[in-house]
Amino acid sequence: MPRPLALALALAGLSATAATLAGTATPPAPQDAKPVKELDAVDVSAALDQARNALSPDTGSSQYVIDREAIARMPLGDSTPLNQVLLQAPGVVQDSYGGVHVRGDHANLQYRIDGVIIPESISGFGQTLDARTIRSVKLLDGALPAQYGLRTAAVVDIATRDGHALGNGGSAGVTGGSFGTLNPNASLWGSADRWSWFLTANYLENDVGIENPTASRKPDHDHTNQVKAFGKLSYLIDNDTRLSLLFGMANNRFEIPNRPGQTPAFQYLDQTDFDSSRLNERQHEQTRFGALSLQGKLGATDYQVSLGQRYSSLDFTPDPIGDLMFNGIAGAISRSSRASTLQADFATPLGDTHTLRYGFYGSFESAPSRTDAQVFPADGEGRQTSTVPIGIVDRNRLIARTGSAYVQDEWSLGDRLTLNYGLRGDVYSAFRHESQLSTRLGAVYQATDSTTLHAGYARYFTPPATEAITTTAIHKFDGTTNALPDNGSNTPLAERSDYFDAGVQQQLGPLTLGLDAYYRKVRRLQDEGQFGAALVYSTFNYAEGHIRGVEFTANYAAGPISTYFNLAYGRAMGRRVITGQYNFAPEELAYIADHDIHLDHDQKLTSSGGISYALDAATRIGANYLFGSGMRRDGGVPNGASLPYYFQLDLSLSHDFSFAATGKLHTQLALINALDRSYELRDGSGVGVGAPQYGPRRGVYLSVQKDF
């Protein structure tokens, strides 16, 4: 057996704070190596998958694993959006527009598909991938090993389904239900000799594309059409080498929901009134990505080298008259980003107790943006001086280059203690040149056969996400109703932090308990806010921040019952805004300069859980919930109060019908927000919060799926 593989399997039993909703986090042991010249293609593919796992250690970090069976047991099953899948992990807070926050960070997630880094899209990558693609997904956070960097809140590590393992076949189905929801899907997979493939696509339309800004059951002007597709092709060059191509796309169109009863602030020509329920703002988001990977072995060294590219665009179309009358600006916004990447990872065993891992990553990103704006002339106090709008065109292009390299050693000190220590260097160049050399240290100690302790330290360097950098030429809007104060730096800075993490995991038969604590001391703390009508975020920095929390997890699986429970406490604070000040009112800046404030996405208590029970081999019932103590809102001072707590209960019933002529037909009935509790995720106040957003109302959905 290859030494890196053996070490990876040994560490799987030591992996700290690891749990799956299915009840086990340990991968199946591979078959012993046999002295044959040509292996079956399925065996070769499985062996290469295990070799890829050896490239990615988990030592010292925290991880939560959600496998395919766990996704199937969620109320919406395979129709569950990826961001909602991640909400089942501890310390993950839901936000509007499909966003999530992990351990007090705004976004800052790194997505990996089969070990390949896919840069984030402008609209959030969680809205690009389909859960039908996933074989398993790991959420890695805490003090990560040296090979993980740049996006550091958490790593979303996705293992995709594979045609060699699945055999030849496919699936077709549809989900439909409340709010005009229609979601047909189709997948095809298989293999032939050394080739394998997996392809999936789905279409979604409904009338709640974006969270409702009011407490009404159905929002005004909120229709969405979304198309998503993913594919993976693999070819086994020989028993030690595989060439893979993965690719995907999303094409999503949204109506921006309206808030009735708003009063115009400006006059357009001779028009003084406008019905805000009839605004017609729209947004179009596209993402395309692809990566070509060569993965295999050179002697004792496992490797994977990948070339990739991601294109993302966002186009916001305003209501020309309505936006002018309510906001004083009607801006048609176009933003795009094209990132080209090169990534290489290697793992080499050194004797019986060491595994050396090393690699590099580079990206070149071009991000043009354009705003075609209509505004009114205004005096120095911002008062409208003419009802005839004038046009302003603002064009910019940002070029960003990122380079990273790492080396780390995994050292097994006896049967119970494993250390992972390493060094990482990152260089980022856009408006300015920034770099950092970062140390990493992690330890896992198997105190008993059922008790695992872990601890780690990581120094992090997090450059601003290129797709979230706003390059507005402030001076162009002087003397207009969109005038912005030029009172500070408009270019965000790279965040630098020290991260400490420690935890324990206890196995009690079929019950697994975990407790994890973390603390992060941050300089140039990055945050993001929505400061305009378009649903796009802009990055700014606080001078310093302090983020801490504790997470508890429990997982139980025995017989027909599978349950999980997560509870997290968190506190995220920042002080003194040092970039992007033009987005803030002077009184806000003055207060934040002298006081620690809660970050707008800070939520004190977060909990999720679920239970699934198999009545028989064909029928299963389940219940899942989400609880939050509420994110922040203004309460006399910026982010000075929290929104009311919320609780959402989802129920499900699935049954497999068997027909003599056509075989099994899977059906699943979901009741989302069964108690129909109306709750606010945002109330429109708080730093960088654009508008109110409410959670989903009660909905009934039926899925029918047929494998062939």
N, C-alpha and C positions, 0 to 999 in steps of 0.2 A: 504494500500500500504506500503511495507517495507520502513522504513525511509531512508536507504542508497540510494534506488532507487529514492525516491522522491527528495533527495538532488541532485543526479546526474542529474535528469531531470531539476531541477531548474538551476543548473550550466550550462547546455547545452545552455541556453539562454544567459548566461553571458560570455561564453567562448571567450577569446580574440583572435583577429586576426584570426577567424575561417571563412573559406569560402570553398565552393566546386565548382568544375567546373560545376556542375549541377545547382548551384545557391542557395543551402540551406545546412546548416551545422547542423540543428537541427534534432535529431532523432525523429521518430514518437512516440507519446505518447502511453504508454501501456494501455491495457484495465484495468478498475478498478478491484481490487481483488474481487472475488466472493466466498461466503462460500460454496464451493463444495469440496467433499473429493477427487475426481479424475478428474483432468483436461484433456482435449484433449492433445495428445502428442505435437501437434504444439504449443498450448498455453503454455505448460510447457517449451518447448524449447525456445520460445520467451522470457518468463519471466526470465529464467536462463541467456539468452544473456544480458538482461538489468541488471541483478544482477552482471554479470561480468563487465559491463561498470562502475558500482559503485565502482569497485576496482581501477579504473584508472582515477583520476581527471586530469583536464587540467589547473587548476587555476594558473594564473600568467605566463604560458608559451604561446608560439605562436604555432598555429596549422594550417595546410592546409589539407583539406579533398578532396580526389578524389574518387568518387563513381563509381559503375559499369557502370552507364549510361555514365559518362564522359569518361571512358576508351573506351566504344563502339564507341564514337564519334571521337576518335583519328583516324588518317588516316589508321593505320594498325589494329585498333580495338583490339580484344582479342589477336592478334598476336604481339602486342606491347611488347617488353622486359621491365622488371620492371624498369631498370635504365632509360629508355626513358619515362616511366610513371612519374617518380619522377622529370624529367626535366621540367614538367609543373608547379612545385611549385616554389615560389619565393626564390631567393638566392641559387639555385642549379646550379652548373656549370658542364658542360659535359667535360669528359676527355677521353683519349684513353682506350682501352681494356674494355669498358663498365663501367668505373669508374665514380663516381660523387663526387663533393665536395660541402658541405653545410656550408655556412657562414665561408669560409676560412679555413676549416679543410681538411686534407687529409684522406679520408675514415672515420674511427671513427664513424660508424653508428651502432646502435643497432637494430636488427630485432626481432620483436615480432609477433607471429602468434597466434591469439585468446588469447592474453595475455601472451603467453609462450615465453621466451627468447630463440632464436636459435643462438648459437655462429656463428660468421662470418667464412666463409670458406677461404681457402688459395687463391683461385682465385677470390673471391668477390661474396657475396651471391646474388647480383643483377642478376647474370647470372644463378642462380639455380632455382628460382621460376618462375612460369608461370602466366601471368595475368588472365588466365581463372579460376584460383583459387580464385581470389579476389572478395569479395562483396564490400568492401571499404578499402581504405588505408589512414591513417593519417600520415603526416609528422610533428612531434613535435620537436620544437627546442626552443632556448632561455633559460630562467631560469626555468629549469624543477623541478617538485616536488621531494621530497626526495626518492621516490620509483624508480626513474630512475637514473642510474649511470653506471660507468665503460666506456661504449661507449657513449660519451656525445655530439658529434656534432649534432646528431638528432636521434630520435627514429622513425623507420619505423614500424608503428603499423597496422598490416594487420588483417582484419576480413574476414574469409573465407566463402564461400558459404555453405549452409546447406541443407541436404536432407529433413528435416522436412518442411522447408519453401518452397522449390522448388517443392515438390511433386515427383511422380515417373516419370522418363524420362531420357533423355540423349541428346547428341549432337555429331555430326561428321562433319568434314569439312576439307578443305585444303586451304592453301595460297601458291601461286606460282607467279613467275615473273622473274625480271631481275637478272643477275649474278647467274643464275642457282639455284634460290631459290625454294625449295620445303619444305613445312611445313604442313604435315597432322596432325590432332589432333582428339581425341575422349574423351568424358566425359560421366560419368554415375552417376546418383544420384537418391535418393529415400528414402523411410522409410517404416517400417513395425512394427506396434504397437510401442514399445519403442525404436526400433533400427532406426538409420538413417545413410546414407553414402553419400559421394561425392568422386568420383575418376576421375582423368584426366591425360592424357599422350599425349605427342606430340614428333614428330621427326623433326629435321631441318637440312637441308644441303644447302650450298651455296658456292660461290667462293670469298666471302669477310668476312671470319670469324673474321679477325683482321683488324684494320684500315690500309689502304694502306700507305706504307712509301714513296710513290712517288705521283706526281700529275696526273699520268696516270689514265685513266678511269677504267681499270681492273688491279688489282695487280697480280704479279707473285707469284705462289706457296702460295695460300691463301684459300685452300678448308677447310671446316669444316663439321663435322658430330656431331650432338648433340641430346641426348635423355633426356627428362625430364618427371617426373611423380610426382604426389602428391595424397595423399588419406587422408580421415578423416572418422573415424567410431565413432559413439556416441551411448550410451545406457542410457536411463533414468531409474535410479534405483528407484526413487520415485519422487514425485512432487517437491522436494527440492534438488535433487542430480542427477548429471550426470557424467558419466565416458566417457572420450573421448580419442581416439588414433589418432594422426596425424603423418604422415610420408611422406617422399619425397626423391627424388634422382635426380642427374644429372650426365650424363656421356658424357663429351665433348672432342672432338679431334680437334686439330688445326694444320694446316701447318703454319709455321712462314714465313710471306711474305718477299721477297727478294728485295734488291736495286741493280739494274744492274749498271755496270760501276765502281764498287769499285776496288781499287788496293790492292793486298795482301801486308802485312807488314812483312811476314816471309816466309822462304823457307822450304819446306817439302821434305826431301831426295833430289832428283834431280829435283823436280818440283818447278818452279818459278812463274807460272801463274795459275789462277783459275777464271772461269767465275762466278761472284757473283750471276748472275741470276739463276744459277743451284744449289745453296745451298739447302740442304734438312734437315732443322731443323724442329722438330715437338714437340708438347706439348699435354699431355693427362691429363685432370683434372676430378676428381670424387668428388662428395659430396653425403653423405647419412645422413639423420637425422630422428629422431623419438622422440615423447614425449607422455607420458601417463599422463592424467590430471583427477583429481577428483575435481569437482566444485559444489558448492551448498550453503546451509545455515545451520547454527547451531544456533537456536534461532534467534536473530536479526543480527547475524554476517554472512556476505557473505565471502566466502573463495574460493581459488583455489590453489591446491597443485599439482606440476608436477615433474615427473622424465623424464629426457631427455638425449639423446646422439647424437652427431654429429661427423661423420668421414669425413675427407677431405684429398685428396692427389693430388699431382702434380708431373708429370714425364716429364722431358725435355730430348729429344734425340738430340744430336748435329749432325752436319755433320762432321765426324771425321777428314777429311783432310781440308775441306774448313774453318772450325772454327779455326783450328790451324794456317792456313796461314793468315787469316784476324785478328784474335784476340790473337794469341799466346796461346790459351787454347781451348781445346774441352772437355767440362765437361758434363757427363751424370748426371743429378741432379734428385734426388728423395726426396720429402718432404711430410710428412703426419702429421696429427694431429687428435687425438681422444679426444673429450671433453665429460665428463659425468657431468650432472647438476642436482641440486635439487633446486626448487623454490617454495615459499609459500607466498601468499598475502592474507590479511584479511582486512575487513572494518566493524567497529562496531559503530553504532550511540550512542552518549552520550547526552541524552536529545534532545531538539528540535533544538539546534543551533550548535552542534558539531558532526563531524564524525571522529573517530580515525581510521587511516590506518597504518598498520604495516606488516612487513614481512621480509624474508631473502632469500638469494641466495647463492649457493655454486657451484663451478665447480672444477673438477680435469682434467687436460689436459696433455697428453703425446704427444710429437712432435719429432719423430726421423727424421733425415735427413742424406743423403749420397750423396757424389759427387765422381764419378770416373772420374778423369781428366787426360788428356794427355797434357803435356806442353813441351817446349824446354828449355834446359839449357841456362842460360844467365849470363853475367858478372854483376858487381855492377851497371853499367849504364843501365841495362835492354837490352843490345844488345845480340842477339842470338849467342851462341857459338857452337851450333851443330844443324844439320838439322834432327837429329834422336830424336823423342819425347821420353819422359820418363813418367811413370804412377805414379799418386799420388791418394791415397784413403783417403777421409776425412769423418769420421763418427761422428755423435753427436746425443744426445738425450736430449731434454729439458723437464723437469717436472715443471708444473706451477699449483699452487693452489690459488684459489680466494674465498674469503668469504665476504659477504655483509649483513648488516641489517639496517632497517630503521624504523622510527616512525614519523608520521605526523598527524597534526590535521587540519581539515577543519572547520573554524569558520564562521558562517553566522551572521553578525552584521546588523540586520534589513533586509529589502528587497533589498537593493542596494549594499551593500558592503560584500565581502567574502574574508577572509584571509586564506592562507594555509601556515603553518610554520612547519618545521620538522628538523630532524637530521638524518644523514646517516653515517655509519661507513663502510669502505672498507679496506680489508687486501689482499695483493698480495705477493706471494712468488714464486720466480723462481731462478735466480742467486743470488738475494738478497731479503731481506724482507722489504716491504714498506707498509705503512698504512696511513690513514687520517680519521679524523672526520670532516664531512662537514655539514654546516648549509644551510638551504634553506628557502626562504621567498617569497611568491607571493601574490598579491592582485588584485582583479577584482572589479571595481566600475561601476555600471550601472548609468551613469550620467543622461540619459533620456531614454525614451523607445526605442530610436533608436541609442543611443551613448554609447559605452562601452569603458572604459579605463582599462588598465592593466599595471602592473609593477612587476618586480621580481629580486631577487638576488640569485645566486647559487654559492657555492664553489664546484669545481669539482676535482675529482681524477681520472685520466685516465691511467691505467697501459698499457704498450706496448702490442699490439696484439701478442699473442704467435705465431700465424702462420706467422708473419712477422719479427720474430727475427732471424737474421742470426748468426750462431754459427761457422763460418769458423775458422779453426785453421791456423792463418796467417803464423806462422813460417814454416809450411810444404811446403810453396811455395817459401821460400827463395832460391835465386840463380836460379830462373826460369823466363820465360817470363810472369808469372802471379804473380810476387813478389809484395807484398803489404806493405806499410809502417806501422810499429807498433808504431804509434804516438799518441795513446790516448786510451780511453775506448772503448771496443767493445760491451758492454752490454747497451742497452737502458734503460732509467729511466722512471718512472711514471711521467706523466704530472700533474701539479697542477695549477689551474686557478681560478680567480674570474670573474664571468659573471654577467653583468648588462643588463637588457632588459626592454623596455617600449614601449607601443603602444596604438593606438586608432582604433576603428572600428565604422564606421558610416553607418547606414542603410537608404537608400533613396528609399523607395518603392522596386522595383525589383532590384535596384542597391545597391551593398555592396562595400564600400571603406575601405581600411585598410592601416595604416602606422605604421611601427615598426622600432625601432632603438636599436642597441646593441653595447656593448663594452666588450672585454675580455682581461684581463691582465694575462699573462701566464708565469709561471716558468717551465723550462725544456720542452719547446715546442716540441712536437713530430711532425716529418714529415717522409715521406717515399720516397724512390727513387728506380728506377730500375738501378742497378749497374752492371748487367751482361747480357748475351744473353737471359737467360730464362725470360719469362714474369711473374716475381714474384718480389714483392717489399720487401725492407728491411728498418727497422725503425732506425732512428737516432734522436738526440735531439739538439735543439738550447738551449742556456742558458736562454733566455727570448724571449717573443714575445708580440706583441700588434695587436689585431684584432678588427676591427670596421666596421659598415655598417648600411645602411638604406634600408628598403624594402617598396615598395608600391604595393598594390594589388587592383584590381577592378574586380568585377564579376556581370554579368547582365543576368537575365533569365526572359523572359516574352513571352508567346505565343510560336510561332515557333522558336524564336531566343534564343540562349545561347552563351554568350561570356565571355572571361576572359582575363586579362592583368596583367602582373607582370613586375616590374622594380626594380632592386637591384643595389646598390652601395656598394662595399666592398674594404677593404684594409687589407692585412695580411702581417706582417713584423716579421722577426726573426733576432737575433744577436748571434754570437759566437757558433760554433759547439762544443758540449762537449761530444758527443758519436758518434761512427761510423766514426771517422776521417780518417780511412784508405781508405775510399771511395773517398776522396777528394784530389785534387792537393794541394801542399803546398801553392801556391800563392792564391788559393781560400780560404783556411783556414785563411791565414794572413789577407785578406781583410775582411772576415766575422767577424773576431775577434774584429774589431774596427768599423764596420759599420752595421747599420740596412739594411737588404736586403729584397726585396719582396720574399715571398715564391713562389716556381716554379708554383704552381697552382693558384696563386692570379690573379683574373680577376676584373678589375675596375668596368665595367658595364655588367650586365647580364639581359636579358629580354626574356620573352616568352609570347605567347598569342594565341588566337584562336577564331574562330566564327563558329557556326553551325546553319544551317537554315533548317527547315523541310518544304519542298515544299508541301507535303501532308503526310498522315498517313504512307505511305510506302516508301517515298523518302526523302533523306536528303543530303545536300551538306555541305562541311566544308573546312576550311583552318586553319592551325597552323603554327607558326613560332618559330624559336630560333635565338637569337641575342647574340653575345658576343664581347667585345672589345679586346679579345685575352689574353691568359695566357702568362707567362713570358718566355723570352729567354735571352741568354747572350748578353749584349750590352756594351762591354768594361769591365764590372764588372759582377759578378755572378747575374743572373736574372735581369740585369740592364735595359732591354727593354721589350716591349710587342710585341706579334705577331699582325698582322693586324686583324681588326675586321672581323667578319663573320656574315652572314645572311643566314638562311636556311628556305625556304618556302615549306610546304607540303600541298597537296590538296587531297580531298577525295569526293567520290560519293557513296552512298549506296542506295540500293533498295530491298524491300522485294517482291518477286514474290509469287503469290498465285495460287496453282493448286488444282483443285477439288479432284483429287485422292490422292495427297501426302501432301497437306497443304502448309505452308509457307516455302520459300527458301530464306535465307538472302544472299545477294551479296554485296561486298564492293570493290571499285576500289580506289587504293591509288597511288598518284604520289609524290614520295619522292624527295626532293631537286628539285622542279619543274624548277627553274631557272638554274640548273646545275652549280652552283657556286662552284668552287674548292677552298677549304680553308684548312689551316693548324691548327690542334689542337696543335701540337708540331712541332718544327723544328729540334729536335735532340740536341739542346743546352739547357743549364740551369742545375741547381743542381738536380742530380738524374734522368735526362731524358735520356733514352737509345737510342731512334731513332726517326726520324720524323714520324708523323701520320697525315693523312688527313681525313677530314670528308667525308661522303658518297657522291657519284655522283648520278645523276638523275637515278631513277629506277621506274618501273611500276609494281604494284603488284595487283593481284586479289584474293579475299577471297570468298569462297563459304561455307556456313554453314547451316546445316539442324538439327533442333531440333526434337526430337521424344518423 
